[in-house]
């Protein structure tokens, strides 16, 4: 039976010691109501919920899956009760504005509560996750009347939300969507079309589902400039806020998937459904990207949660599994064999996973802190700087954290040997559930193109230059006893700075260069970011006594010596250019050898 114990000690260390969260909150008048004790209590409560409620539903939910019958979707046994408990606990509105019934907790705290839920039941987590994202988009772009109608119900869990973008022929290229929005005399719109891959498109967890739908009016400009955003409720809402008649929108089917089987991924049909414009016509993509950027960070958290779950189970298995003897001699003479933890390769895999987890957790909190500055700070300069940082790091948070997490779960599975391939131990499901994180909300290849294109080349490298300056300033402030991480981080910063300049110059000569080298560049920036996080972790641990803190320093050394060297490989691959990829003819790919 899989295990999970929320890594509360590390979470508290990251918040309190690495990022001095209470000091950060108290310095901001909009967050001064929060202190470390309250934050820790919140995390402890989520630990109980995730361990006792959602973890037991993970495997059963995978086996039962979401089902559709007569146009209605039902979730697996126990999900409805768990969702009700989650909603009544105020968790959906944990980070939402108090004005709409939320608790207005900072993102650097909510990323940690989200991690626990993703670790124990990613399928379950996706339902409230989409609601929170929809609420954010509405809070940013909807009218006051729309906010008053929908936000309190969404954050209470009475209603849920979805994001309806993708169509059978339109994935990344949303400019070619065909869903139509015909204007009605009463100011509403009739929405017609089909959307696919809609997470939580229908279910039995809430009494109403509020779909946020991208569509085009008849006279809309071509391409993405002609996209508008509409609220399309499953049930229309009466003027008094009560549930009205059924809107002609519903699931035509649900997808049969590799993983996250308890999450209803729906084909949604809109048959002249009544919709309400959000913001202005032809400006819908900006509103939807508020939601998408939130989801992209969340996918990184999904990766972290899965990797933490995988690590804990692999480490426990390695401790209990007796196979062979240590190369240094018998370690357990009273047992038929030594624990496989005596073997260097097993330790290598486990340390790879743990290093990934601790750096990812720190990075998620760091990005969360930047988001908190954009939301709560009253200093315009600080807000601009944080906005630039979030723009740069969102694709890293989504793509690098899920790429490394997927590899980490594979390493954890390998610790089990053949036992990792069967259902009993939980790694088989963990890997299936995690794979989608590299695909949805923009594939990791698309995230890499966003980083190298819009976030680097388009701004002339300004965003990454500012980030590198921050990293250098921090590294240079470290004491001499941390030279091992200081020097490594400074060297990594110089290497990334140099390859960025190389990219800016090469992109002027070759249109194909950015696309062909983007993934390796993203991983290079990701490695630099992890080195920065380990520098912060080591600095927070260096003057503290106890094995917990000494292990932080040891893991930072492991990262420097065993993981960071990959940076040189990534940079070499970037500099190999695009010709070696693009010189093949298109016919080559369909020609049999």
C-alpha positions in Angstrom: 0.0 0.0 0.0 1.5 3.4 -1.0 2.5 5.8 1.8 2.7 9.5 2.0 3.7 11.8 4.9 3.6 15.5 4.1 7.1 16.9 4.1 6.1 19.6 6.6 9.6 20.0 8.1 11.0 20.9 4.7 8.0 23.1 3.9 8.4 25.1 7.1 12.2 25.3 6.5 11.7 26.7 3.0 9.1 29.3 4.2 10.6 30.3 7.5 14.4 30.0 7.0 15.0 30.2 3.3 12.5 32.9 2.4 11.8 34.5 5.8 8.2 34.4 5.0 6.8 36.0 8.1 9.2 39.0 7.7 8.1 39.3 4.1 4.4 39.2 5.1 4.7 41.6 8.0 6.4 44.2 5.8 3.4 44.2 3.4 0.3 45.9 4.8 -1.9 43.6 2.7 -0.3 40.5 4.3 0.4 41.6 7.8 -2.5 39.6 9.1 -0.5 36.4 8.5 2.3 35.0 10.7 4.4 31.9 10.6 2.3 30.1 13.2 -0.9 30.5 11.2 0.8 29.4 8.0 2.2 26.3 9.7 -1.3 25.5 11.1 -2.7 25.7 7.6 -0.1 23.3 6.2 -0.7 20.9 9.1 -4.4 20.8 8.4 -3.8 20.2 4.7 -1.4 17.4 5.6 -4.2 15.7 7.6 -6.7 16.1 4.7 -4.3 14.8 2.0 -3.1 11.9 4.1 -6.4 10.8 5.5 -9.0 11.8 2.8 -7.5 12.1 -0.7 -4.7 9.5 -0.5 -7.1 6.5 0.2 -9.1 7.6 -2.9 -6.2 7.7 -5.3 -6.0 4.1 -6.4 -9.7 3.4 -6.1 -10.4 6.5 -8.2 -7.9 5.3 -10.8 -9.5 1.9 -11.0 -13.1 3.1 -11.1 -12.5 6.2 -13.2 -15.0 8.9 -14.1 -18.1 7.6 -16.0 -20.7 9.1 -18.3 -24.3 7.9 -18.7 -27.1 9.7 -20.4 -25.1 12.8 -20.8 -24.1 13.1 -17.1 -20.7 12.4 -15.6 -20.2 10.8 -12.2 -16.9 10.7 -10.3 -15.6 7.7 -8.4 -16.9 6.6 -5.0 -15.8 9.0 -2.3 -14.9 11.9 -4.5 -18.2 13.8 -3.9 -17.8 13.5 -0.1 -14.2 14.5 -0.2 -14.9 17.5 -2.4 -17.6 18.6 0.0 -15.2 18.4 2.9 -12.6 20.2 1.0 -15.0 23.0 0.1 -16.4 23.3 3.5 -12.9 23.6 4.9 -12.4 26.8 2.8 -9.6 25.3 0.7 -11.0 26.4 -2.7 -10.9 30.0 -1.6 -7.6 29.8 0.3 -5.9 32.3 -2.0 -9.0 34.1 -3.2 -9.9 37.7 -2.2 -11.8 38.1 1.0 -14.3 40.2 -0.9 -15.5 37.0 -2.6 -15.4 34.7 0.4 -11.7 33.8 0.2 -9.0 33.8 2.8 -6.5 35.8 0.7 -3.5 33.7 1.6 -0.3 34.3 -0.3 0.8 32.2 -3.2 4.0 31.2 -1.5 1.9 29.4 1.0 -0.8 28.0 -1.3 1.8 26.3 -3.5 2.7 24.1 -0.6 -0.9 23.1 0.2 -1.4 22.4 -3.5 1.7 20.1 -3.5 0.2 17.9 -0.8 -3.0 17.4 -2.7 -1.2 16.7 -6.0 1.0 14.2 -4.2 -1.9 12.2 -2.9 -4.6 12.5 -5.6 -3.9 14.5 -8.8 -7.2 13.6 -10.3 -9.1 15.0 -7.4 -6.9 18.1 -7.3 -7.8 19.0 -10.9 -11.4 19.7 -10.1 -10.9 22.6 -7.5 -7.8 23.7 -9.5 -9.9 24.6 -12.5 -12.4 26.4 -10.3 -9.6 28.6 -8.8 -8.2 29.4 -12.2 -11.6 30.4 -13.5 -12.2 32.5 -10.5 -8.9 34.3 -11.1 -9.8 35.1 -14.7 -13.2 36.4 -13.7 -11.7 38.5 -10.9 -9.3 40.1 -13.4 -11.7 40.8 -16.3 -15.3 40.2 -15.4 -17.8 43.0 -14.6 -18.7 43.7 -11.1 -22.1 42.1 -11.6 -20.5 39.0 -13.0 -18.1 38.8 -10.1 -20.9 39.1 -7.6 -22.9 36.4 -9.4 -20.2 33.8 -9.8 -17.2 34.3 -7.5 -18.7 33.6 -4.1 -20.3 30.4 -5.4 -17.1 29.2 -7.1 -15.0 29.8 -4.0 -17.5 28.2 -1.7 -17.5 25.1 -3.9 -21.2 25.2 -4.6 -20.3 25.8 -8.3 -17.1 24.9 -10.2 -15.3 26.3 -13.2 -13.7 25.1 -16.4 -11.4 26.4 -19.1 -12.7 25.6 -22.7 -10.0 26.4 -25.3 -9.0 23.3 -27.3 -10.9 22.1 -30.4 -10.3 19.0 -32.5 -8.3 21.1 -35.1 -7.0 23.8 -32.8 -4.6 23.2 -29.9 -1.7 25.5 -29.6 -2.9 27.6 -32.5 -6.1 29.1 -30.9 -6.4 31.6 -33.6 -8.1 29.0 -35.8 -10.9 28.0 -33.4 -14.3 27.6 -35.0 -16.6 27.9 -31.9 -19.1 30.7 -32.8 -20.7 33.4 -30.6 -23.8 34.9 -32.2 -25.1 38.1 -30.7 -28.6 38.1 -29.2 -30.9 41.1 -28.9 -30.8 40.9 -25.1 -27.0 41.4 -25.0 -26.2 37.7 -24.5 -24.6 35.4 -27.0 -25.5 32.0 -28.5 -22.4 29.8 -28.3 -22.1 26.9 -30.8 -19.2 24.5 -31.3 -17.2 21.6 -29.8 -14.4 21.7 -27.3 -12.1 18.8 -26.4 -9.9 17.8 -23.5 -12.0 19.8 -21.1 -10.9 19.0 -17.5 -13.9 18.7 -15.2 -16.3 19.5 -18.1 -19.0 17.7 -16.3 -19.2 16.0 -12.9 -21.4 15.5 -9.8 -19.3 17.4 -7.3 -21.1 20.8 -7.6 -24.6 22.0 -8.4 -23.5 24.2 -11.3 -20.5 24.3 -13.6 -19.3 27.7 -15.0 -17.6 27.2 -18.3 -15.2 29.9 -19.6 -15.3 29.5 -23.3 -13.2 31.0 -26.1 -15.2 31.7 -29.2 -15.4 34.1 -32.2 -18.2 36.5 -33.2 -19.2 36.5 -36.9 -17.3 39.7 -37.7 -14.2 39.0 -35.5 -10.8 39.7 -36.9 -8.8 36.7 -38.2 -6.5 34.8 -35.9 -6.0 35.3 -32.2 -7.0 38.9 -32.3 -10.6 37.8 -32.9 -11.0 35.6 -29.8 -13.5 36.6 -27.1 -14.2 35.0 -23.7 -17.7 34.0 -22.5 -19.3 32.7 -19.4 -21.4 29.7 -20.3 -23.1 28.1 -17.2 -24.3 24.5 -17.2 -27.5 25.9 -15.6 -28.5 29.4 -16.2 -28.6 31.6 -13.1 -31.7 33.5 -12.2 -31.6 37.2 -11.2 -31.9 36.2 -7.5 -28.8 34.0 -7.9 -30.7 30.7 -7.8 -30.2 27.9 -10.3 -32.4 28.2 -13.4 -33.0 26.1 -16.5 -30.4 23.8 -18.2 -28.3 25.5 -20.8 -27.7 23.5 -24.0 -24.1 22.6 -23.2 -22.9 19.2 -22.1 -20.5 16.3 -22.5 -20.7 14.3 -25.6 -18.2 11.8 -24.2 -15.2 11.5 -21.9 -11.7 10.6 -22.9 -10.2 7.2 -22.1 -6.7 8.2 -20.9 -3.4 6.9 -19.9 -3.7 8.5 -16.4 -5.7 10.9 -14.2 -8.6 8.6 -14.9 -10.8 9.9 -12.1 -10.6 13.4 -13.6 -13.4 13.7 -16.2 -11.7 14.9 -19.4 -14.7 15.8 -21.6 -15.7 16.5 -25.2 -18.1 19.4 -24.7 -20.8 20.3 -27.1 -22.3 23.8 -27.1 -25.5 23.8 -29.0 -26.6 27.5 -29.1 -25.9 27.7 -25.3 -26.4 31.1 -23.7 -23.2 32.9 -23.0 -22.2 36.2 -21.4 -19.3 38.2 -22.7 -16.3 38.7 -20.3 -14.7 42.1 -20.9 -14.7 43.2 -24.5 -15.1 41.4 -27.8 -11.8 40.2 -29.3 -9.9 40.6 -26.1 -10.6 37.1 -24.6 -7.2 35.6 -24.9 -5.6 38.0 -22.4 -8.3 37.0 -19.9 -7.8 33.4 -20.5 -4.1 33.7 -20.1 -4.6 34.8 -16.5 -6.1 31.4 -15.9 -3.5 29.5 -18.1 -0.5 31.1 -16.4 -1.9 30.0 -13.0 -2.5 26.5 -14.3 1.1 26.4 -15.7 2.6 27.0 -12.3 0.2 24.5 -10.9 1.4 21.8 -13.3 4.9 22.3 -12.0 3.5 21.7 -8.5 1.8 18.6 -9.8 5.3 17.4 -10.9 6.7 18.2 -7.4 3.9 16.4 -5.7 4.3 13.3 -7.7 8.1 13.3 -7.3 7.7 13.6 -3.5 5.2 10.7 -3.4 7.6 8.6 -5.5 10.6 9.4 -3.4 8.9 8.5 -0.1 7.7 5.2 -1.4 11.0 4.3 -3.1 13.0 5.3 0.0 10.8 3.1 2.2 11.1 0.2 -0.2 14.9 0.6 -0.3 15.1 0.5 3.4 13.1 -2.7 3.7 14.3 -4.5 0.7 17.2 -6.9 1.4 19.3 -7.9 -1.6 23.0 -8.7 -1.8 25.8 -7.4 0.4 27.6 -4.0 0.5 30.8 -3.8 -1.6 32.4 -2.5 1.6 31.5 -5.7 3.5 28.5 -7.1 5.3 26.5 -4.4 7.0 23.7 -6.5 8.5 25.3 -9.8 9.7 22.1 -10.9 11.4 20.1 -10.7 8.2 20.2 -12.8 5.1 21.2 -9.7 3.0 21.9 -6.0 3.4 19.3 -3.3 2.6 19.7 -2.1 -1.0 20.4 1.3 0.5 24.0 0.1 0.8 24.4 0.1 -3.0 25.7 3.3 -4.5 23.5 3.2 -7.6 20.3 3.0 -5.4 21.6 6.0 -3.4 22.3 7.8 -6.6 18.7 7.4 -7.8 17.2 8.4 -4.5 19.5 11.4 -4.2 18.6 12.6 -7.7 14.9 12.5 -6.7 15.4 14.2 -3.4 17.6 17.0 -4.8 14.9 17.6 -7.5 12.2 17.8 -4.9 13.9 20.2 -2.5 15.0 22.5 -5.3 11.6 22.4 -6.9 9.9 23.2 -3.7 12.1 26.2 -3.1 11.6 27.3 -6.6 7.8 27.0 -6.4 7.8 29.1 -3.3 10.1 31.7 -4.9 7.8 32.0 -7.9 4.9 32.2 -5.5 6.6 35.1 -3.7 7.0 37.0 -7.0 3.3 36.5 -7.7 2.6 37.8 -4.2 4.6 40.9 -4.9 2.6 41.5 -8.1 -0.7 41.2 -6.2 0.0 42.8 -2.8 2.9 45.2 -3.1 2.2 49.0 -3.3 5.6 49.7 -4.8 5.2 50.1 -8.6 8.9 49.4 -9.3 8.7 46.2 -7.2 5.6 45.1 -9.0 7.1 45.6 -12.4 10.3 43.7 -11.4 8.2 40.8 -10.1 6.0 40.8 -13.2 9.0 40.5 -15.4 10.4 37.7 -13.2 7.1 35.8 -13.3 6.9 36.2 -17.1 10.4 34.7 -17.4 10.0 31.9 -14.9 6.4 30.7 -15.6 7.6 28.4 -18.5 10.5 27.2 -16.3 8.0 26.4 -13.5 5.8 24.5 -15.8 8.2 22.7 -18.1 11.4 22.2 -16.1 9.6 21.1 -12.9 7.6 18.6 -14.8 10.4 17.3 -17.0 12.7 16.8 -14.0 9.8 15.3 -11.9 9.0 12.8 -14.6 12.6 11.6 -14.7 12.7 11.6 -10.9 9.6 9.3 -10.7 11.3 7.0 -13.3 14.3 6.9 -11.0 12.1 6.1 -8.0 10.4 3.3 -10.0 13.8 1.8 -10.8 14.6 1.6 -7.1 11.8 -1.0 -6.9 13.1 -3.1 -9.8 10.3 -5.3 -11.1 8.0 -4.3 -8.2 7.9 -0.8 -9.5 6.2 -2.0 -12.7 3.2 -3.5 -11.0 0.2 -1.7 -9.5 0.7 -2.7 -5.9 3.4 -0.2 -5.0 1.8 2.9 -6.6 4.6 4.0 -8.8 3.0 2.6 -12.0 -0.1 4.9 -11.4 2.1 7.8 -10.3 4.0 7.8 -13.6 0.8 7.4 -15.7 -0.8 10.3 -13.8 2.2 12.5 -14.1 2.9 12.2 -17.8 0.1 14.6 -18.7 1.7 17.4 -16.8 4.3 17.7 -19.5 1.6 17.9 -22.1 -1.4 20.0 -21.0 -1.5 23.8 -20.5 0.9 24.0 -23.4 3.4 21.2 -24.0 6.8 21.6 -22.6 8.2 22.2 -26.0 5.8 25.1 -26.4 6.8 26.4 -23.0 10.5 26.3 -24.1 9.6 28.3 -27.3 7.8 30.8 -25.1 10.9 31.2 -22.9 13.4 31.6 -25.8 11.1 33.6 -28.0 8.8 36.0 -26.1 10.7 36.0 -22.8 14.2 36.2 -24.2 14.7 37.2 -27.8 11.7 39.6 -27.9 13.0 41.6 -24.9 16.6 41.5 -26.0 17.5 39.3 -23.0 16.3 41.9 -20.5 14.3 39.4 -18.3 17.1 36.9 -18.0 19.7 39.6 -17.5 17.8 41.0 -14.5 17.4 37.5 -13.1 21.1 36.7 -13.5 21.9 39.9 -11.7 19.8 38.9 -8.7 21.4 35.5 -8.6 24.9 37.0 -8.8 24.1 39.5 -6.0 22.9 36.7 -3.8 25.8 34.3 -4.5 28.4 37.1 -3.9 26.9 37.7 -0.5 27.6 34.2 0.7 30.3 33.5 3.2 33.5 31.7 2.3 32.4 28.5 3.9 29.8 28.2 1.1 32.3 28.7 -1.7 31.3 25.3 -3.1 27.8 26.5 -4.0 28.8 30.2 -4.5 31.4 29.4 -7.2 29.2 26.9 -8.9 26.3 29.3 -9.0 28.4 32.2 -10.3 29.9 29.9 -13.0 26.4 28.7 -14.0 25.2 32.3 -14.2 28.1 33.3 -16.5 27.5 30.2 -18.7 23.8 31.0 -19.1 24.5 34.7 -19.7 27.0 33.7 -22.4 24.7 31.3 -24.2 21.8 33.8 -24.0 24.0 36.3 -25.9 24.8 33.5 -28.4 21.1 32.8 -28.9 20.3 36.5 -29.5 22.9 36.7 -32.2 22.1 33.3 -33.8 18.4 34.1 -33.9 19.2 37.0 -36.2 20.8 34.6 -38.7 18.4 31.7 -38.5 14.6 31.7 -38.1 14.8 28.0 -37.1 17.5 28.4 -34.5 15.2 29.4 -31.5 12.7 26.6 -32.0 15.4 23.9 -32.5 17.3 24.8 -29.4 14.6 26.0 -27.0 14.3 22.9 -24.9 18.0 22.8 -24.1 18.0 26.5 -23.3 15.0 26.0 -20.9 16.8 23.2 -19.1 20.0 25.4 -18.9 18.0 28.2 -17.2 16.3 25.5 -15.0 19.6 24.2 -13.8 20.8 27.7 -13.0 17.6 28.3 -11.1 18.0 25.1 -9.0 21.6 26.1 -8.3 20.3 29.5 -7.0 17.7 27.7 -4.9 20.4 25.4 -3.4 22.5 28.5 -2.6 19.6 29.9 -0.7 19.0 26.6 1.0 22.6 26.2 2.0 22.8 29.8 3.3 19.7 29.2 5.5 21.1 25.9 6.9 24.8 26.7 7.4 24.7 28.2 10.9 22.1 25.8 12.3 22.9 22.7 14.3 21.4 19.3 13.8 21.3 16.5 11.2 18.4 18.1 9.3 20.4 21.2 8.4 23.7 19.3 7.8 21.8 17.2 5.3 20.7 20.3 3.5 24.4 21.2 2.9 25.2 17.7 1.9 22.4 17.6 -0.7 23.6 21.0 -2.1 27.0 19.5 -2.6 25.4 16.5 -4.3 23.6 18.8 -6.7 26.8 20.7 -7.5 28.8 17.6 -8.2 26.3 15.2 -9.8 23.5 17.3 -11.4 24.7 20.8 -12.2 27.4 19.4 -14.6 24.5 18.7 -17.0 24.5 22.4 -17.7 27.6 22.1 -19.9 25.8 19.4 -22.0 22.7 21.6 -22.5 24.8 24.6 -23.6 26.8 22.5 -26.0 23.5 21.3 -27.6 22.2 24.8 -27.9 25.4 25.9 -29.7 25.1 22.9 -32.1 22.5 25.0 -33.8 19.5 24.2 -36.0 21.0 23.0 -39.3 21.7 19.5 -37.9 18.0 19.2 -37.3 16.5 21.2 -40.2 18.6 19.8 -43.0 16.5 16.6 -43.2 13.8 16.8 -45.9 10.2 16.4 -44.8 10.0 13.2 -46.9 12.7 11.6 -44.7 10.3 11.3 -41.7 7.8 9.1 -43.7 10.4 7.2 -45.6 11.1 3.7 -44.4 14.7 2.7 -43.9 
